[in-house]
Amino acid sequence: MFDAELGERLLRTCDYRFPTLLCPHKKKLADVTLAKWQVANDAWTLWTVIDCNLLPAGEVWCDKSCLSLVESPRN
């Protein structure tokens, strides 16, 4: 059975964004899924692209240069 408390703790330690950004290489708008994870009380990882509609299914490589367009007061 799923532990609801564990699920809540996991959701508090990750942050997701779903922006539409201009891909600098393909010169097209891309719907991306960005994520970062909490690694300590006040420390978070950098944003990373975990999905992009411009990449073929199953492909996960890109240079992530669109990340320079993401701004957050919590970065």
Jmol script that loads the backbone (N, CA, C; Angstrom):
load data "model"
ATOM      1  N   MET A   1       0.839  -1.183   0.000  1.00  0.00           N
ATOM      2  CA  MET A   1       0.000   0.000   0.000  1.00  0.00           C
ATOM      3  C   MET A   1       0.888   1.252   0.000  1.00  0.00           C
ATOM      4  N   PHE A   2       0.466   2.291  -0.658  1.00  0.00           N
ATOM      5  CA  PHE A   2       1.218   3.543  -0.753  1.00  0.00           C
ATOM      6  C   PHE A   2       1.185   4.300   0.569  1.00  0.00           C
ATOM      7  N   ASP A   3       2.339   4.750   1.012  1.00  0.00           N
ATOM      8  CA  ASP A   3       2.451   5.520   2.252  1.00  0.00           C
ATOM      9  C   ASP A   3       2.255   7.003   1.916  1.00  0.00           C
ATOM     10  N   ALA A   4       1.137   7.573   2.323  1.00  0.00           N
ATOM     11  CA  ALA A   4       0.812   8.967   1.994  1.00  0.00           C
ATOM     12  C   ALA A   4       1.830   9.938   2.580  1.00  0.00           C
ATOM     13  N   GLU A   5       2.332   9.669   3.773  1.00  0.00           N
ATOM     14  CA  GLU A   5       3.326  10.556   4.393  1.00  0.00           C
ATOM     15  C   GLU A   5       4.618  10.565   3.587  1.00  0.00           C
ATOM     16  N   LEU A   6       5.052   9.414   3.124  1.00  0.00           N
ATOM     17  CA  LEU A   6       6.252   9.333   2.295  1.00  0.00           C
ATOM     18  C   LEU A   6       6.047  10.105   0.994  1.00  0.00           C
ATOM     19  N   GLY A   7       4.884   9.964   0.402  1.00  0.00           N
ATOM     20  CA  GLY A   7       4.577  10.699  -0.823  1.00  0.00           C
ATOM     21  C   GLY A   7       4.632  12.206  -0.623  1.00  0.00           C
ATOM     22  N   GLU A   8       4.092  12.677   0.488  1.00  0.00           N
ATOM     23  CA  GLU A   8       4.140  14.110   0.798  1.00  0.00           C
ATOM     24  C   GLU A   8       5.570  14.591   0.973  1.00  0.00           C
ATOM     25  N   ARG A   9       6.392  13.806   1.660  1.00  0.00           N
ATOM     26  CA  ARG A   9       7.799  14.184   1.852  1.00  0.00           C
ATOM     27  C   ARG A   9       8.533  14.256   0.523  1.00  0.00           C
ATOM     28  N   LEU A  10       8.266  13.317  -0.361  1.00  0.00           N
ATOM     29  CA  LEU A  10       8.909  13.334  -1.680  1.00  0.00           C
ATOM     30  C   LEU A  10       8.500  14.552  -2.486  1.00  0.00           C
ATOM     31  N   LEU A  11       7.231  14.911  -2.442  1.00  0.00           N
ATOM     32  CA  LEU A  11       6.766  16.081  -3.191  1.00  0.00           C
ATOM     33  C   LEU A  11       7.347  17.382  -2.651  1.00  0.00           C
ATOM     34  N   ARG A  12       7.640  17.453  -1.364  1.00  0.00           N
ATOM     35  CA  ARG A  12       8.232  18.665  -0.793  1.00  0.00           C
ATOM     36  C   ARG A  12       9.711  18.811  -1.152  1.00  0.00           C
ATOM     37  N   THR A  13      10.357  17.733  -1.609  1.00  0.00           N
ATOM     38  CA  THR A  13      11.786  17.785  -1.903  1.00  0.00           C
ATOM     39  C   THR A  13      12.086  17.859  -3.398  1.00  0.00           C
ATOM     40  N   CYS A  14      11.078  18.135  -4.205  1.00  0.00           N
ATOM     41  CA  CYS A  14      11.320  18.323  -5.632  1.00  0.00           C
ATOM     42  C   CYS A  14      10.477  19.485  -6.133  1.00  0.00           C
ATOM     43  N   ASP A  15      10.934  20.079  -7.220  1.00  0.00           N
ATOM     44  CA  ASP A  15      10.224  21.200  -7.813  1.00  0.00           C
ATOM     45  C   ASP A  15      10.224  21.001  -9.316  1.00  0.00           C
ATOM     46  N   TYR A  16       9.077  21.156  -9.932  1.00  0.00           N
ATOM     47  CA  TYR A  16       8.935  20.974 -11.372  1.00  0.00           C
ATOM     48  C   TYR A  16       8.385  22.238 -12.005  1.00  0.00           C
ATOM     49  N   ARG A  17       8.783  22.472 -13.242  1.00  0.00           N
ATOM     50  CA  ARG A  17       8.228  23.557 -14.055  1.00  0.00           C
ATOM     51  C   ARG A  17       7.959  23.005 -15.443  1.00  0.00           C
ATOM     52  N   PHE A  18       6.961  23.594 -16.103  1.00  0.00           N
ATOM     53  CA  PHE A  18       6.548  23.132 -17.422  1.00  0.00           C
ATOM     54  C   PHE A  18       6.462  24.308 -18.397  1.00  0.00           C
ATOM     55  N   PRO A  19       7.574  25.009 -18.623  1.00  0.00           N
ATOM     56  CA  PRO A  19       7.510  26.194 -19.486  1.00  0.00           C
ATOM     57  C   PRO A  19       7.585  25.842 -20.972  1.00  0.00           C
ATOM     58  N   THR A  20       7.204  26.800 -21.780  1.00  0.00           N
ATOM     59  CA  THR A  20       7.442  26.747 -23.216  1.00  0.00           C
ATOM     60  C   THR A  20       8.563  27.746 -23.480  1.00  0.00           C
ATOM     61  N   LEU A  21       9.673  27.241 -23.996  1.00  0.00           N
ATOM     62  CA  LEU A  21      10.867  28.059 -24.221  1.00  0.00           C
ATOM     63  C   LEU A  21      11.284  27.980 -25.682  1.00  0.00           C
ATOM     64  N   LEU A  22      12.009  28.985 -26.134  1.00  0.00           N
ATOM     65  CA  LEU A  22      12.574  28.958 -27.473  1.00  0.00           C
ATOM     66  C   LEU A  22      13.880  28.169 -27.432  1.00  0.00           C
ATOM     67  N   CYS A  23      13.928  27.074 -28.179  1.00  0.00           N
ATOM     68  CA  CYS A  23      15.155  26.277 -28.248  1.00  0.00           C
ATOM     69  C   CYS A  23      16.185  27.061 -29.060  1.00  0.00           C
ATOM     70  N   PRO A  24      17.342  27.387 -28.470  1.00  0.00           N
ATOM     71  CA  PRO A  24      18.341  28.185 -29.180  1.00  0.00           C
ATOM     72  C   PRO A  24      18.929  27.479 -30.403  1.00  0.00           C
ATOM     73  N   HIS A  25      18.907  26.155 -30.422  1.00  0.00           N
ATOM     74  CA  HIS A  25      19.510  25.417 -31.538  1.00  0.00           C
ATOM     75  C   HIS A  25      18.525  25.152 -32.669  1.00  0.00           C
ATOM     76  N   LYS A  26      17.313  24.740 -32.311  1.00  0.00           N
ATOM     77  CA  LYS A  26      16.330  24.400 -33.350  1.00  0.00           C
ATOM     78  C   LYS A  26      15.474  25.590 -33.754  1.00  0.00           C
ATOM     79  N   LYS A  27      15.611  26.691 -33.012  1.00  0.00           N
ATOM     80  CA  LYS A  27      14.857  27.916 -33.307  1.00  0.00           C
ATOM     81  C   LYS A  27      13.343  27.650 -33.360  1.00  0.00           C
ATOM     82  N   LYS A  28      12.885  26.791 -32.461  1.00  0.00           N
ATOM     83  CA  LYS A  28      11.470  26.459 -32.353  1.00  0.00           C
ATOM     84  C   LYS A  28      11.062  26.541 -30.891  1.00  0.00           C
ATOM     85  N   LEU A  29       9.762  26.715 -30.667  1.00  0.00           N
ATOM     86  CA  LEU A  29       9.264  26.666 -29.294  1.00  0.00           C
ATOM     87  C   LEU A  29       9.253  25.215 -28.821  1.00  0.00           C
ATOM     88  N   ALA A  30       9.700  25.025 -27.591  1.00  0.00           N
ATOM     89  CA  ALA A  30       9.764  23.686 -27.011  1.00  0.00           C
ATOM     90  C   ALA A  30       8.990  23.669 -25.699  1.00  0.00           C
ATOM     91  N   ASP A  31       8.159  22.663 -25.548  1.00  0.00           N
ATOM     92  CA  ASP A  31       7.490  22.423 -24.267  1.00  0.00           C
ATOM     93  C   ASP A  31       8.408  21.515 -23.471  1.00  0.00           C
ATOM     94  N   VAL A  32       8.964  22.031 -22.387  1.00  0.00           N
ATOM     95  CA  VAL A  32       9.928  21.258 -21.604  1.00  0.00           C
ATOM     96  C   VAL A  32       9.403  21.014 -20.197  1.00  0.00           C
ATOM     97  N   THR A  33       9.912  19.963 -19.612  1.00  0.00           N
ATOM     98  CA  THR A  33       9.674  19.674 -18.204  1.00  0.00           C
ATOM     99  C   THR A  33      11.013  19.821 -17.508  1.00  0.00           C
ATOM    100  N   LEU A  34      11.053  20.716 -16.535  1.00  0.00           N
ATOM    101  CA  LEU A  34      12.273  20.976 -15.768  1.00  0.00           C
ATOM    102  C   LEU A  34      12.084  20.458 -14.348  1.00  0.00           C
ATOM    103  N   ALA A  35      13.181  20.025 -13.747  1.00  0.00           N
ATOM    104  CA  ALA A  35      13.099  19.548 -12.370  1.00  0.00           C
ATOM    105  C   ALA A  35      14.358  19.932 -11.612  1.00  0.00           C
ATOM    106  N   LYS A  36      14.188  20.089 -10.303  1.00  0.00           N
ATOM    107  CA  LYS A  36      15.326  20.204  -9.395  1.00  0.00           C
ATOM    108  C   LYS A  36      14.913  19.557  -8.083  1.00  0.00           C
ATOM    109  N   TRP A  37      15.913  19.095  -7.338  1.00  0.00           N
ATOM    110  CA  TRP A  37      15.650  18.334  -6.120  1.00  0.00           C
ATOM    111  C   TRP A  37      16.385  18.939  -4.941  1.00  0.00           C
ATOM    112  N   GLN A  38      15.779  18.856  -3.782  1.00  0.00           N
ATOM    113  CA  GLN A  38      16.389  19.356  -2.554  1.00  0.00           C
ATOM    114  C   GLN A  38      17.379  18.313  -2.060  1.00  0.00           C
ATOM    115  N   VAL A  39      18.617  18.755  -1.818  1.00  0.00           N
ATOM    116  CA  VAL A  39      19.660  17.833  -1.370  1.00  0.00           C
ATOM    117  C   VAL A  39      20.084  18.089   0.071  1.00  0.00           C
ATOM    118  N   ALA A  40      19.659  19.197   0.647  1.00  0.00           N
ATOM    119  CA  ALA A  40      19.912  19.535   2.054  1.00  0.00           C
ATOM    120  C   ALA A  40      18.831  20.537   2.453  1.00  0.00           C
ATOM    121  N   ASN A  41      18.825  20.954   3.707  1.00  0.00           N
ATOM    122  CA  ASN A  41      17.784  21.868   4.188  1.00  0.00           C
ATOM    123  C   ASN A  41      17.639  23.111   3.321  1.00  0.00           C
ATOM    124  N   ASP A  42      18.741  23.744   2.966  1.00  0.00           N
ATOM    125  CA  ASP A  42      18.702  24.977   2.177  1.00  0.00           C
ATOM    126  C   ASP A  42      19.377  24.844   0.823  1.00  0.00           C
ATOM    127  N   ALA A  43      19.637  23.637   0.376  1.00  0.00           N
ATOM    128  CA  ALA A  43      20.369  23.447  -0.883  1.00  0.00           C
ATOM    129  C   ALA A  43      19.545  22.641  -1.877  1.00  0.00           C
ATOM    130  N   TRP A  44      19.497  23.147  -3.103  1.00  0.00           N
ATOM    131  CA  TRP A  44      18.780  22.485  -4.190  1.00  0.00           C
ATOM    132  C   TRP A  44      19.748  22.226  -5.334  1.00  0.00           C
ATOM    133  N   THR A  45      19.484  21.192  -6.134  1.00  0.00           N
ATOM    134  CA  THR A  45      20.269  20.971  -7.346  1.00  0.00           C
ATOM    135  C   THR A  45      19.928  22.067  -8.348  1.00  0.00           C
ATOM    136  N   LEU A  46      20.684  22.147  -9.407  1.00  0.00           N
ATOM    137  CA  LEU A  46      20.371  23.066 -10.497  1.00  0.00           C
ATOM    138  C   LEU A  46      19.199  22.493 -11.296  1.00  0.00           C
ATOM    139  N   TRP A  47      18.523  23.360 -12.045  1.00  0.00           N
ATOM    140  CA  TRP A  47      17.447  22.889 -12.917  1.00  0.00           C
ATOM    141  C   TRP A  47      18.023  21.960 -13.965  1.00  0.00           C
ATOM    142  N   THR A  48      17.277  20.937 -14.322  1.00  0.00           N
ATOM    143  CA  THR A  48      17.667  20.050 -15.409  1.00  0.00           C
ATOM    144  C   THR A  48      16.443  19.760 -16.272  1.00  0.00           C
ATOM    145  N   VAL A  49      16.675  19.547 -17.559  1.00  0.00           N
ATOM    146  CA  VAL A  49      15.595  19.208 -18.484  1.00  0.00           C
ATOM    147  C   VAL A  49      15.362  17.704 -18.373  1.00  0.00           C
ATOM    148  N   ILE A  50      14.130  17.321 -18.039  1.00  0.00           N
ATOM    149  CA  ILE A  50      13.832  15.891 -17.979  1.00  0.00           C
ATOM    150  C   ILE A  50      12.922  15.441 -19.116  1.00  0.00           C
ATOM    151  N   ASP A  51      12.356  16.390 -19.862  1.00  0.00           N
ATOM    152  CA  ASP A  51      11.575  16.036 -21.045  1.00  0.00           C
ATOM    153  C   ASP A  51      11.476  17.259 -21.952  1.00  0.00           C
ATOM    154  N   CYS A  52      11.485  17.012 -23.253  1.00  0.00           N
ATOM    155  CA  CYS A  52      11.360  18.081 -24.243  1.00  0.00           C
ATOM    156  C   CYS A  52      10.628  17.520 -25.454  1.00  0.00           C
ATOM    157  N   ASN A  53       9.613  18.227 -25.903  1.00  0.00           N
ATOM    158  CA  ASN A  53       8.830  17.717 -27.036  1.00  0.00           C
ATOM    159  C   ASN A  53       9.588  17.772 -28.359  1.00  0.00           C
ATOM    160  N   LEU A  54      10.715  18.450 -28.442  1.00  0.00           N
ATOM    161  CA  LEU A  54      11.492  18.501 -29.681  1.00  0.00           C
ATOM    162  C   LEU A  54      12.419  17.294 -29.840  1.00  0.00           C
ATOM    163  N   LEU A  55      12.601  16.540 -28.764  1.00  0.00           N
ATOM    164  CA  LEU A  55      13.458  15.356 -28.839  1.00  0.00           C
ATOM    165  C   LEU A  55      12.618  14.146 -29.241  1.00  0.00           C
ATOM    166  N   PRO A  56      13.188  13.257 -30.051  1.00  0.00           N
ATOM    167  CA  PRO A  56      12.459  12.029 -30.390  1.00  0.00           C
ATOM    168  C   PRO A  56      12.165  11.214 -29.133  1.00  0.00           C
ATOM    169  N   ALA A  57      11.130  10.405 -29.189  1.00  0.00           N
ATOM    170  CA  ALA A  57      10.748   9.587 -28.036  1.00  0.00           C
ATOM    171  C   ALA A  57      11.933   8.753 -27.556  1.00  0.00           C
ATOM    172  N   GLY A  58      12.171   8.798 -26.271  1.00  0.00           N
ATOM    173  CA  GLY A  58      13.253   8.018 -25.677  1.00  0.00           C
ATOM    174  C   GLY A  58      14.606   8.708 -25.674  1.00  0.00           C
ATOM    175  N   GLU A  59      14.770   9.777 -26.443  1.00  0.00           N
ATOM    176  CA  GLU A  59      16.051  10.485 -26.470  1.00  0.00           C
ATOM    177  C   GLU A  59      16.100  11.462 -25.301  1.00  0.00           C
ATOM    178  N   VAL A  60      17.198  11.475 -24.587  1.00  0.00           N
ATOM    179  CA  VAL A  60      17.303  12.339 -23.423  1.00  0.00           C
ATOM    180  C   VAL A  60      18.457  13.325 -23.523  1.00  0.00           C
ATOM    181  N   TRP A  61      19.224  13.285 -24.608  1.00  0.00           N
ATOM    182  CA  TRP A  61      20.363  14.179 -24.693  1.00  0.00           C
ATOM    183  C   TRP A  61      19.998  15.498 -25.351  1.00  0.00           C
ATOM    184  N   CYS A  62      20.450  16.575 -24.748  1.00  0.00           N
ATOM    185  CA  CYS A  62      20.508  17.893 -25.367  1.00  0.00           C
ATOM    186  C   CYS A  62      21.486  18.697 -24.519  1.00  0.00           C
ATOM    187  N   ASP A  63      21.955  19.817 -25.030  1.00  0.00           N
ATOM    188  CA  ASP A  63      22.926  20.583 -24.235  1.00  0.00           C
ATOM    189  C   ASP A  63      22.261  21.491 -23.212  1.00  0.00           C
ATOM    190  N   LYS A  64      20.939  21.491 -23.184  1.00  0.00           N
ATOM    191  CA  LYS A  64      20.151  22.210 -22.177  1.00  0.00           C
ATOM    192  C   LYS A  64      20.432  23.709 -22.152  1.00  0.00           C
ATOM    193  N   SER A  65      20.814  24.276 -23.269  1.00  0.00           N
ATOM    194  CA  SER A  65      21.087  25.706 -23.293  1.00  0.00           C
ATOM    195  C   SER A  65      19.835  26.536 -23.055  1.00  0.00           C
ATOM    196  N   CYS A  66      18.652  25.939 -23.185  1.00  0.00           N
ATOM    197  CA  CYS A  66      17.415  26.662 -22.888  1.00  0.00           C
ATOM    198  C   CYS A  66      17.309  26.975 -21.393  1.00  0.00           C
ATOM    199  N   LEU A  67      18.074  26.279 -20.559  1.00  0.00           N
ATOM    200  CA  LEU A  67      18.014  26.527 -19.117  1.00  0.00           C
ATOM    201  C   LEU A  67      18.446  27.941 -18.757  1.00  0.00           C
ATOM    202  N   SER A  68      19.229  28.570 -19.609  1.00  0.00           N
ATOM    203  CA  SER A  68      19.635  29.944 -19.327  1.00  0.00           C
ATOM    204  C   SER A  68      18.444  30.900 -19.373  1.00  0.00           C
ATOM    205  N   LEU A  69      17.320  30.451 -19.960  1.00  0.00           N
ATOM    206  CA  LEU A  69      16.116  31.287 -20.039  1.00  0.00           C
ATOM    207  C   LEU A  69      15.240  31.158 -18.806  1.00  0.00           C
ATOM    208  N   VAL A  70      15.535  30.204 -17.939  1.00  0.00           N
ATOM    209  CA  VAL A  70      14.725  29.945 -16.746  1.00  0.00           C
ATOM    210  C   VAL A  70      15.237  30.800 -15.599  1.00  0.00           C
ATOM    211  N   GLU A  71      14.329  31.539 -14.994  1.00  0.00           N
ATOM    212  CA  GLU A  71      14.697  32.359 -13.852  1.00  0.00           C
ATOM    213  C   GLU A  71      13.767  31.999 -12.694  1.00  0.00           C
ATOM    214  N   SER A  72      14.346  31.969 -11.512  1.00  0.00           N
ATOM    215  CA  SER A  72      13.542  31.668 -10.321  1.00  0.00           C
ATOM    216  C   SER A  72      14.174  32.340  -9.130  1.00  0.00           C
ATOM    217  N   PRO A  73      13.387  32.928  -8.253  1.00  0.00           N
ATOM    218  CA  PRO A  73      13.953  33.513  -7.045  1.00  0.00           C
ATOM    219  C   PRO A  73      14.531  32.453  -6.113  1.00  0.00           C
ATOM    220  N   ARG A  74      14.151  31.173  -6.316  1.00  0.00           N
ATOM    221  CA  ARG A  74      14.645  30.104  -5.466  1.00  0.00           C
ATOM    222  C   ARG A  74      15.833  29.393  -6.058  1.00  0.00           C
ATOM    223  N   ASN A  75      16.395  29.830  -7.205  1.00  0.00           N
ATOM    224  CA  ASN A  75      17.517  29.142  -7.842  1.00  0.00           C
ATOM    225  C   ASN A  75      18.712  29.108  -6.952  1.00  0.00           C
TER     226      ASN A  75
END
end "model"
wireframe off; spacefill off
backbone 0.3
color backbone group
